[in-house]
C-alpha cells in the first residue's frame, strides 16, 4: 500500500533529512496519494502512501501512538485481519483514533512486543521506533511479499522499500557482490536474501524481525518456517479430503484479500491459478469483478497471448474484462521502463508483461489479486517429478541438475576472474538450505527452497516491483501462510499428480471447466525477448557495447562477443537466452546510474 524509508544514527549524530527526502521522492510511484516525514533524535522516518484502508488523513504515516508517543512507525502492505485484531486489542484496553491497519500494527507491538508478527495475517514490511528503549524494530512478512532493503555505513543504517531509493540517498557501495553474481547467473537471476547484486545493499530476510539497539548492534528472530513433513493431524486423509482442505484454505485466502476500502480486481491469465481466484470470488458473491489480461504479438512461430482462456473465464463468471495487446514494436520502449522499476535485475520475460499490464490496471483499480506462487507451493513446474526420485540425501545434486542455469565451471568462461568465487557458492547455499531439519523427502526439500528463497526473490519480487511502480497493490492468495503450511504438509504424490499441481487441479474441477484445468501450462510469453530480435536486440547491443560496460568489466569480452554473434543460439541448461541474462544485468546497472 505504500513505500517506507528511514535512517537511524548510532554515533550521536542526527539523520540526514535530505537523504530521507530523496528516498521518499524515489518511492513516489509506490505511494502517489500522500507523503510524510518524521524525525526525532537519531531517527528519521519517511513514507509514501497509497490509500487503500482508511482513506482519511487519520491513516497517514509516519504514525505515532497517541499523545504518549511511545512508538512511531511506518508500514508497507496490508494486515488482512486488522479488523479482528483491532477488536481484540480494544478488549485488552487499547483505544483507536483511526480505522487503519497501521494503527493496529503499532498497538499490536505495544501489546505483544516483537511477537506481534505471530498475530498478523498479511503482507508487510515495517519500521517501528520504540521511544522507551531507543530501539528500531524492522519486520517482514512470512513469504517476503513486501520488500525491505538496507544500507549500512559507519554510524548509521538506512532502509527503504526499494533498492533505487537507497541509491537516491547516496553513500552506497555499488560494487558487484561476487557471491550474488554467482547466484544471479546460476539461479535465473535470483539472489537470495540477505544479499543483493550490490555489495553495499542487503535485504531483511522474509519471516524475520530485526531489533536494532541504540549502539547499532542487532539480533534477528525468524518467526515462521513450515516443516515440510507429514503431520499427525492429517494422518489418514484421503485424496478427496486433501482436495477439499486445499479448496477451503484457498477460499479463505481469497476472501481475506478482498479487505479494502477500494475495489479489488484480478490479474487473469486464464491459467488454473488465476482462474481459481476468479471462480472463488464469484462463488463468494462478487459481481462485475474487474479482470485484466495482457498479450504480445507472435514472433518466431510462438504465440504471444492466451486470451482465449482468459476470455472463457471472463464470460463464464461475467467479469468486467480488459485486454491489453502489446505490439512487438513497443517491447523495446517498454523494456527500459520495466528495468527502471526493478529493485534488482530480473530476467523473466513476464516482468515487462506485468509492468505494462499494471499501467493499464492502475487506471481502473488500486488493488488486484494474482495467481502468483501456486507453481512453487503445489509443485507445478516440469522439473519437480525428477526431484521426487532421488533419496533425501541426494536432493542438492538433483536440484542443481534440474534447476541450475549453469555450473560453476561454466561461469569460469563467462565472468572475469576477480568476480568469480573460488568455490561453487550457489551449490553450497542449496546444500546448506536442504540440510536444515525438516523436509521429509527430496521433493519436500526442493519445494521448501523454492517457496522460501527462489519464489521470494524472483516471482514475488517481480509482481511487487512492477505493480507498485504504477501505484497498484498486488495480493497473492496462494502465499497465504496457512495455505502454504497446508501445502507443505500435503503428500508429494498428490501435488505431482496430473503433471503437477494435482491436488489443486482436483480442487479446480469443482469450479472450472476441464479446458482450463487440463490445459498445458502457460507463461507470460514475450517472443521478441525470448528470440532476441528487432529493437530489443538493438537495445541489448547498445547496452553491452557502452563505455560503462567495458569499464565495469563484469563479463569476459570473448564470451560477450560470442553471444552477440549468435543472439538466439546460446541457451542455458533451463532453456533461457544466455545473451538476455548477461545484457539485462548490464542494462539494469546502467539504468540506475551504477558505474
N, C-alpha and C positions, 0 to 999 in steps of 0.2 A: 504493500500500500504506500510505499514511500522509499526515501533514502536517508540514511543517517551518516553522520560523520562526527569526528571529535579529536581532541588532543588532551593528553594529561602529561604534566611535567613531574619529574621526580627529583629535580635538582634545586628546588626552591624558586624557580623562575615562574613566569606567567606564560600561559599558552599563547601561541601566535595566532591572533584572531584573524589576521588577513589570510593565513593559510587555511583556516577553517572555513572562511567565507569562500575561498577558491574551491575547496572541496564541495561545499554546498552548491555553488554555482554549477559545477560539473555534474552534480546529481539532479539538476533541474528536470530533465526528462522523466526521471522516476517519480517526481512529485511536483507536478505543474500547478497544484491547487493552493500552495502556501509554503512559506518558509519560516524558520525560526532559528535564533542563535541565543545561547545562554552561556554565561561564564561566571565562575566564582573560584577564587583561589587558584589552584593548579590545573583546573579543568575547564574546558570549553566543549560544548555540545552543539552540533548543527543538525538541522532536519529539513527535508523537503517532503511535503505532504500530498498524497493522493487521497481525496476524500471518498471513503467507502463506508465506514462505520462512524456514526455521529458526525453528521455533515456540518455541525455548528462549530463556532470558534472554541467551544469548550473542549473539543478534541484536538486542539492544536498542540504541537510539540516544539521544543522540549517541554516536558510536563513535570511539575513538582507535586509532592504530596501535600496539598492543602497549605494552611497557614504555618504549620510547623516546619515544612520544607525538609523533612528528614531524608528524602530520596528524590533525585531528579534524574529523568531518563529520556531516552529516545528509542523508538521501536519501529521495526520494519516487518510487515507481514500481517497475519490475522490469527487471532485466537478464536477458533470456531466455537468453543464452549464458553465464551466470555460471559454470556447471559447467565448460564448456570453457575459459573464461578462468582459472578457479582452477587447473586442471591446468597450463595454460601458465605461469602465474605461479609455481607450485611448481617447475617445471623451471628457472625463472630464479632460484630461491633463496629465494622468499618462503615464510613459514610462516603457517598459518592456525589460528585457535582456534575458528572457528565455521563453519557451512555457509551463511552468509547472503550475499546478493549485495551488501549494503552493505560488508562487509569486502573483497569483490572490487573494488568501486569504489575504495576507499581504496588498496589495494595496486596497482591499475592506475595510479592517479595517481602513486604513488611510483615506479613503473617507467617510465612514459611521459610524465609531466607532463600538460599540458593536451591532449596528443594522445591521451590515454586514450579520449576520446569516439569516436575513429575505430574503436576496437575493440569498441564496445558495440552489441548488437542489443537494442533495448528502448525503453521509455518511461521518462523520468526527468527529475527536477529535483534538483539537489544544491547544497549549500554546503559547501566544504572550507576550513578554516583551516590554512594552512601555517605551523607554528611556526618553521620555519627562516628564513622570509623576512618573516613578518608579513602576507603577502598573504591575501586572501579570494578564493576561486575559485568562481564561480557557473556552472552549466551547465544546459542544457535540451535535450531530445531533438529529433531532426531535424524531426518534424512537430508539435511543441508539444503533445503529448498531455497532458503534465503541466505545470501552471501554475507560474509564479513571479512574484509581484508585488513591487514595490519602492517604497519611500517615502523620499525624501531630505529632510534638514533640515540646517541649518548644523552641521557637525562630526560628522554621523552618517548611517548608512544602516540602514534596517530592511527586512526581506524576509520573505515568508510565502507559503504555498501558496494563500491566498485573499485577496481584497481586504478582505472584512469583518474578517479577523484584523488587518490593518493599522489599520483603523478602531478596533478594540478597544484598540489600543495608544495611540491618541490622537496629537495633534500632526500631523494630516494636513490639507493644504489641500484642502477638499472643494468648491471652486468648480467649475463646469462648464467643461470644456475646449471652446471653440467649434469647433475642428477635429474633435474627437471627436464632438461633437453633429452636425456636418455629415455625418460618415461614418455615424453611427447612423441618421439619417433617410434617407440615400441608399442604404445597403447592407443594409437589412433587419436593423438593429441591430448589425451588425458594426462593431467599432472595431479597427483594425489596430495590432499592436504597433509601437512601444513605448507607444502611448497607451492610456489608459482614459478613460471619461467624466469622471473627476475629474482636475483639474489636478495634484494632488499625488501621484498614484499612476501608476506605469508598469509595463510588463511586460518581462521579458527576452525578446527575440525568440526564436523557435524556432531550432534548429541553431546556437546561439550559446554560446560560452564567454566569460565576462567575468572578467578578472583585475583585482582592485582592490588598489592599492598602499596601504601604511600611511598615506600622506598624503591618501587619498581619490581620487586620480586613477585612471582605469581605461582599459583597452583591451579592445575586443571582437574576437573572431575567429568569423566564420561558417564553420563547418567542413563544410557539405554543401549542395549545390544541384544537382539534376539539370539537364541542359542542355536537355531537351525538343527534341532534334533526332534525326534518324535516325542510328544509329550503325553503323560499319563491321562490327562483329561480327554484326549482324542482317541484313546485306545478303543478299538472295535468299531470305529466309524466306517460306514460303507461309502463307496464312491458317490452314491446319491446324497448321503448326508454331508459329505465334503462339498459337493456341488452346492447344496442349499446353504451351507455355512458361508461359503465364499460369496454367494449371491447376496446374502443378507448383510455381510460385512461391507460389501461394495455399496449396497443400497444406503447403509448408514453413512459411509464415507461421502457419497454424492450428496446426500441430504445435508450433512454438516457444511459442505462447501457452498451451499446456497445462502448462508448467513451473510447479509449485506443490506445496506440502506439504499442500494442502487441495483438495477437489473444485472443479472448474470447470464452470459451466453456460453456457447460451447464451440471449441475448435473441432470440426467434424471432418475427419479424413475419409470416413466411410469404412475404415477398418473395424475389427472386432471391438477394440478398446474404446474408441470414442463413440462408436455406435451404442455400446452398452451404457455409457454415461447418458446419452440422449434418451435411450429407452427407459432407463430408470427414472429420469426426471419426468418423462411423460407419464410413467406409472405412478409417480407421486402427485400427479395432477397439474404439472406445469403446462401452460398453454402458450402458443405463439412464441416458443423459445427461439431466440436468435442463434443461428448456427452459421459457421463460416468455413469455407474450403479454399485452397489455393492449388493452382496447376501451372505447368510450364509447357511450352511448345516442345514437340517431339524433336529429337536430334539423334543421329547415329542409329536410326532404326529403333529407338527406345521411346516408349510412351512417357509423357511428362505429367499426366494428370490421372486422377482416379475419380473423376466427377460422377461416373455412372453409379458408383457405390454410395457416395455422399448424397446424390440426388434421390436414390432409392430410400435412404433413411429419412431424408427431409420430407419426402412425400408420405411415407408410412406414418411418421409421427407429427405431420402437419407443422413443421417448424418454419420460422421466418428465415429462409435460407439465402446466403450470399456467397457468390463465387468470384474468385479473382484469378484471371488467366494472365500470366506474365509472358510477354513475347521474349524470345531469346535475345533480341537486341537490347533489352532493358536489364539483362542479368549483370552485365559488367558494371553499369552505374549502381545497381542495387548492391553489388559486392562491396564497394567502398563504404557505403552507409552501414552495411552489416558489420564489416570489420571495425568500424569506428565504435559500434555498440558493444563489441566484445570486451569483457573484462580480461579475458585471456584468449589466446589464439585457439580457434575451434575449426576443424576441417570438415565436419559433416555437412553435406550439401543442404540439409534442411535448415541450417542457420539462416540462409537467405530466404527460404520459404517462410519461416517463422517471422522474420523481420518484415517482409512485405505484407504478409497476412495481418500481422499485428497493426500495421499502419491503417489498414482498412477496418479492422475490427474496432480500433480505438475511436473511429468516427461514430460507432453505434453504442458500445457499452464500455464500461470500465473494468469489468471482471469477466473472465471466462474460465470454464473448466476444460482440462486437457486430458487425453488418454495416456500421457507420457508415463513410463515406468513399468507398464504391465509386462513387457518382454523380459526384464530382469527379474521381476518379482515372481512371475509364473513360468519362467523358462521357455520363452518364446523364440529364442534365436536358434539358427540352424546348427550351431556348434554344440549345443547342450547335450544332445544324445551321445556324442563322443565322450563327454565328461562323466557320463554315468557308468562307463565301462571299467575304468581303472580302479585299483584298490585305493583306499583312502590315502595311504602314504605316497601314492604316485600322482596325487592331484596337482601339485605345482607344475610338474613336467607336462602333464596332459593339458593343463590350462594354457601353458606357453605355446604348445603346438597348435592349439585350436584358436587362440585369441591374438597372440602377438603379431604385429605387423612385420617385425624384423628381429633377427637375432643380434646378440652383442657383436658377433663377428661382422655382420652386415654393416653395423654402424661405423666400424673402423675405416671403411672406404667412403663414408658419407660425411662424417664430422671431422673438423680439424682436430689434430691430436690434443691440443691444450683444453679442449672441451669434452674429451672422451674419458669417462671414469675408467679406472684400472680394472674394475670387475663389472659383472652384469648386475647392476644395481636394481634394474626393473624386475629381474627374476628373483633377486634376493627379497625384494619387497613382497612379491607374491608368496614366496616360500614362508616368510615370517608371518604374513597375514593368515595363511592357511594352517600354520602350526598352532594358532591360538586355540584354546579349549572350545569345544562345541563343534558344530558342523559334522554331522554323523557320517556322511558319505562324501565321496569326491565331488559329486554334483552339489551337495549342500555347501561345501567349501567354496566352489565356484560361484554359486548364487549369492553367498554371503559377501564375497569380494566384489562381485558386480553391483549388488544393491547398495552397499555401504561405501564403496570407493568409486568404481567406474561410472556408475549411474549419476552419482552426486556431481562429479567433476567433468561430465560431458553432457548427456541429455538434459539433466535438470538445470544445469547452468545455462545451457542454450536457451531453454524456454524462459528462464528469468530474464536474461540479458536482452533477448530480442523483444519480448513483450514490454518490459519496463522502459525500454527506450522510447516507447510511444505512450507512456503513462497508462499501461494496461496491466492489470494484475492477473496472472495465470495461477489457477489452483489445480492440484493434481491428486484426485481421489485415490488413484492406485498406490499412492505413497502415504495414505492414512496409516499411522503406525500400528493400529490394531489389525488392519488388513494385512500389513507386512508381517506382523507376528504370526497371524494365522497361516499365511502362505509359507513362511519359513518352517512351520511345523508340519505342513502337508507332505505326505509321502511323495518322493520324487517321481515315482512311476505315474502318479495321477497328473502331475504337471507336464510330463513328457508325452503323454498320450495324444493321439491325433496330430502328430507332427509338432507338438509344443503347445503350451498353454491349455492342455487337455481339460483340466478341471474348470478353467474359465470358459472354454468353448462349450462345455456341457451346461454351464450356467447361462451362457448366451442363447442356447437353444430354447430356453423358456421364454425369451423375449424377442429374438431376432430371426429373420428368415435365414434358411440354410445357405443361401447365396452369399451372405455376409459372413456367417460363422465359418464356413469352409473355404472361403476364397484364399488364394495364395497370399502370403504375407507381402504387404506393400510398404513403401517408404515415401518420403517426400523426394521424388527423383528430380534432379536438375541436370538434364543431359548435357547442357553446354559446359558444365564444370566437369562432370564425370569424364567426358571425352576431350576436354581441353581444346576447345575450338573457338574460332572467331575472336570477338573483342575480349573475351575472358583470357584467352591465350596471349593476346597482345598486352593485356594488363599484367599478366604474370611475367612476360619477358621484360617489360619495363621495370618491374619491381626488382627482379633478380639482377638486372644489369645496372641498376642505380649505383652511384658512388657510395651511398651508405652501406649497401650490401657488401661491396668489395672491402670497405674499411672495417666492417664488422667481422668478417672472416669466420662465420659460423660453419659453413659447409665447404668441402673440398671443391675447388674450381673445376677439376676434371669431371666430378660427379654431376655438378650442375650443368655443365656443357653437354654431358651425355643425356641428361633428362630433356634439355631443350631441343636436342637434335631429333628426338623421337617422343613428342609430348604425350602421346596416348599409349605408349607401349610399356612403360615401366610401372609395374603393379606390385603392391606389397603382397605379403602372403595372404592377406584377407581380401585382396582384390581392389584396394584403393589406389587411386592415381598417385604415384610417387612424386611427381612434379608438383601436384597440388599441395601436398603436405609440406614440402620444402618451401614453396612460394608463399603459402598462407602465413607461415611464421614471419617471413621477411616483410610481407605486406602489413602485418599487424604491428610489427616493431616500427616501421616507417610511419604508419598512420597515427601512432601515438607518440611520435616525436622522440623515439628512443634511439640514441646514436651509439 
